[in-house]
């Protein structure tokens, strides 16, 4: 089956443009199979998205207009794309042409290749953004030190075993859901805040 996902950041914004783009692209897509959220993309705790994810099955196709409609956090997007890849759900992103290629039947490797490209591109973008944050912070501290204004700040306390589990997560021995549970956190959003803090300190 073919499904669509649409997200706008606030209730005041209109989702019609995204819906039209999806339906213009795919005539098979029925409006009742388009799931809509009207909230921020800072995490994936969205009612319609979670409902859609529970419905999607192997062999289904999910269409979205732009990658940032899925979400804003690159690490979290990567994890969602990994989920789709592992569950053999095809994702088509209208502003990423390689995801729209017609695939020959029984050529699963092409499907895997496209999904792998998406995941790798997102990983590279996320790493680049983290590097920029580190550079900006280092430059800001250096300037503050020169001006005698830098006093530093107390190191933020991390949950017990965070560093050990972080290493396992980076090595893909555990996923983010397991990481969250092992730390005793209530949500992945909190986990990603700790990760961001740890990586930029």
N, C-alpha and C positions, 0 to 999 in steps of 0.2 A: 504494500500500500504506500501511497504518497501522502506525506504530511508537511505542513508548513508551520514555521514559528515566527512570530512577530513580537517585537518589544519596543515600547516607547518609555521614556524615563519618567513621565508624569501623567496624571489622569487628564490634564488639559491638552496634551499633545494628541494629534490625530494619527491613527494607524492605517488610514485608508491607502496612503501612497505605497506602503510596504505590501499590503494585501494585494493591491492591483498588480504590482510588479511580480509577485509570486504566481498569481493566476494567469497573467499574460505569458509568463515563461512556460508554465506547465498546465495544459488544458485538462489533464487528468485530475488535477488538484481540486478537491471540493472545498467550499468555504467552511463546511462544518469540521473539516480536518485541519483547519488553521487554528493554532493555539496562540492566544494573545496575553501578554503581561503588560501592565502599566506601572512599572517601577524601575528603580535603579538597577544597573547591571553590575553592581559591586560584588554580588555573590549569586549563587544559583538557588537560593532558598525562595523560589518564586512558585506560586501555586500552579499556574498553567503549565509552566515548564516541567515541573515535577510530575504532573499528571500525564503530559505528553511522553515523558521519558518512561513512565510505567507502561504505556501502551505500545511503544515502538518494539518491533520484533525483528529478528534476523531476516534480511532481504528487503526491509522497508527503506524508503528514501525520505530524508528530511531536507526541506529547502528553506533557506533563510536569505534575506536580501544582502546583508553585509555581516562580516564576521563579528563586529562589535555589537550587533543585535543579540548575539548569543551571550556576550558578557564583556566586561572591561578588563578583568584581571587575567593577564596572559597565562599565568601558571594554572589558574583554574580552568581556563579555556582548553589548555593543553590536556588536562586531565579528562575533560568532557570528550574531547576528540579521541583520546585513547579508549574511552568507554565505547564510543560508537564503532571504532575500528575493531575492538575485541569482540563486539556483539554483531559484527557484520551488518551494521546499519550504514547506508550510504548517506553522506551529507553533501548537499550541493549549495554553494555560496555564490550568489549571482555576480558579485564583483571579483570573484577569483575564477577565471576562465578554466583553469586546469581541472577544477572540480566538476565542471559541466560536460566533460568529454563523454561521448557515447561509448559505452564499454561493450566489446564483443562478448557474446555469451560464453560462459565457461572460462573466462579469463580473469579469475579471481586475483591474479598477481597484479593486474592493472589497477583494480580497485584498491588493493593493499598499497600499491605504490603511491596513489593519489593521497590516501589517508596518511601515509608516512611523510609525504612532502608537507602536508598541512601541519602535522605535529612538529616536524623539524623546524619549519619556518617559525612557528609560534615559540618554540624553545629558543631559537636564535634571537627573536625580538625581545623575549622576556629577559634573556641574559644581557642583551645590550642595554635595556632599560635599567637593570640593576647596576651595571657598570657605570652608567651615566650618573645615577644617584650617588654612588660611592665617590666618583670624581668630584661632583658638585659639593658634597659634604666635606671632602678633604680640602678642596679649595677654600671653602667658607671658613673652616677651622684654621687653615694657614693664615688667612687674612686677619681673622680675629686675634690670633696669637701675636701677629706683627703689631697690631694696634693695642695689645695688652688687654683685650676684652674677653679672651677665652678663659673660662673657668672650668670647662668640662661639665659633665653631668654624671650622676651616679649610674653605674651600669644597671640596666633593667634586669630584674630577676626573672629567670626563665623557669618553666616547670621542671620538676625533677626528671632526670633522664632525657631531657630535650635534646642535648647534643648527640647522644648515642643514637636516639631514634631518628634525628635529623639526618645523620650519616646513612642509616639504613634506608630512609626515604629517598635520599639523593641517589643511592645505588640501586633504587627500584626493588629493594627486598620487601618493602611494605608500601602500600598505597596511602593516600591522604586520609581516607576513612579510617584505616587501621591506626595510622599515626595519631589521629584525633582521639580515638577510643583509648589507646595506650597511655595518652597523656591525661585522660580523664576530663577532656574538654567537652563543652556542650555542642559546639558547631565547628565546621571547617573554616568559617569566617574568622573565628578566634585563632585557630591554628595558623592561618595565613598572616595574621597580624604579628604573631610571634616569629614566623619565618622571615617576614620583611624586616622586623626589628633586628633579628639575629644576623641577617645577611648585610645589613647596612651599618652595624655598629663598628 
